[in-house]
Amino acid sequence: MAATKKAVLGPLVGAVDQGTSSTRFLVFNSKTAELLSHHQVEIKQEFPREGWVEQDPKEILMSVYECIEKTCEKLEQLNIDISNIKAIGVSNQRETTVVWDKITGEPLYNAVVWLDLRTQSTVENLSKRIPGNNNFVKSKTGLPLSTYFSAVKVRWLLDNVRNVQKAVEEDRALFGTIDSWLIWCLTGGTNGGVHCTDVTNASRTMLFNIHSLEWDKELCEFFEIPMKILPNVRSSSEIYGLMKAGALEGVPISGCLGDQSAALVGQMCFRDGQAKNTYGTGCFLLCNTGRKCVFSEHGLLTTVAYKLGRDKPVYYALEGSVAIAGAVIRWLRDNLGIINSSDEIEKLAKEVGTSYGCYFVPAFSGLYAPYWEPSARGIICGLTQFTNKCHIAFAALEAVCFQTREILDAMNRDCGIPLSHLQVDGGMTNNKILMQLQADILYIPVVKPSMPETTALGAAMAAGAAEGVGVWSLEPEDLSAVTMERFEPQINAEESEIRYSTWKKAVMKSMGWVTTESSESVSS
């Protein structure tokens, strides 16, 4: 009997989406943008001390290999020939910092995650050295000095981890965000691995000049970080190297975008003024500002949106960053145990349909935009004997929506033109109660694509469009139309405003909670 004929679909593109809570590998049809198959693995987060958040870089790498292999097996079962996969894009949790040994290929310490707060005293010491009348760090990087960004994490590792100091002295150390670690490993590691990053990820390190698009000597000297450990900065869409192992050996890795930039591309926000909000571990609202850097007066960041090719122009974005969104659901599951799986939250919230005056400010890592208040901590207030776990679940969902409203208000004030609707994506957007709440609290329609994996889609588009691959056209007329689901506001405007002003009262109560303790050195 003749072998079953494999389905012919034209060129396919794979995307690694390495997020804070999970790793995914997804495969798309480059002509229709249809998702054909994917696999997902949850990643462990370690909390060795209060405020510390770490992950194992090798576990992250193994999860990528596992997702690729399992997705390829699923494609074979669907009778799809994996030799049609012509390129791979990488999208990643940003800022998370890895330092590894280029001789052995071993990480020299766990990855220090973007949410980690151990660098607070480092931040305070550094901020004393920035002149009040010349914040050169902010004007060059677009970022406020905060525990969030990579430079202070690298500084902490250099100050506290002997293995890292020694490797730097002996010229064995390489630094990178997760994209760099993955691309270096996937393209051969100790055997010719490519040490690079793209402009979007580089723009989150606090060492990168977003105007000249280069590592900045003055910033590296300010943070006392040797430039020799930094990766080469490339565009977000070009061939960096080839896969050196596994089912996809020989396939070019040709797209690289920080996850929030990838979602902006995946939502096709290519024009000035287009914006998207992604609901993942945190919540990130990005608005494309075109080829110009716009500096915020209201607590937003200025960041690189994308540069889709070596000779293509760079585009910038304003970003509102919220640290805790989906992470609050994981906390209710893992720490409080009031749900067994994340999707149960919708059921609990539905039972009561209101938080009954209970407000939850999940400032687990301080408050990010628009406050940048590291002293804040999480609070649940407005509790009575009537409050139960359903009300707390509902308040957790509302918290995500209120935080989004705060960054949307800041965005509207900075741009001067209020957004008429909000384009959304990310895992949490499958929660219909959350989406309806979001429309009610913003008082504008919320619009969600029927395929919510826009982060992976953006990385796949960048990879497929790269010079030398050329299987994905980014011309406006070639972009496939996306079916959308709309959520319209259903409460009256006055009620929406009352709830929002009570939320702001709760936020004020969460502030000024902690004073910095000095973080002691770790032995290694």
Disulfide bonds with the S-S distance in Angstrom:
none
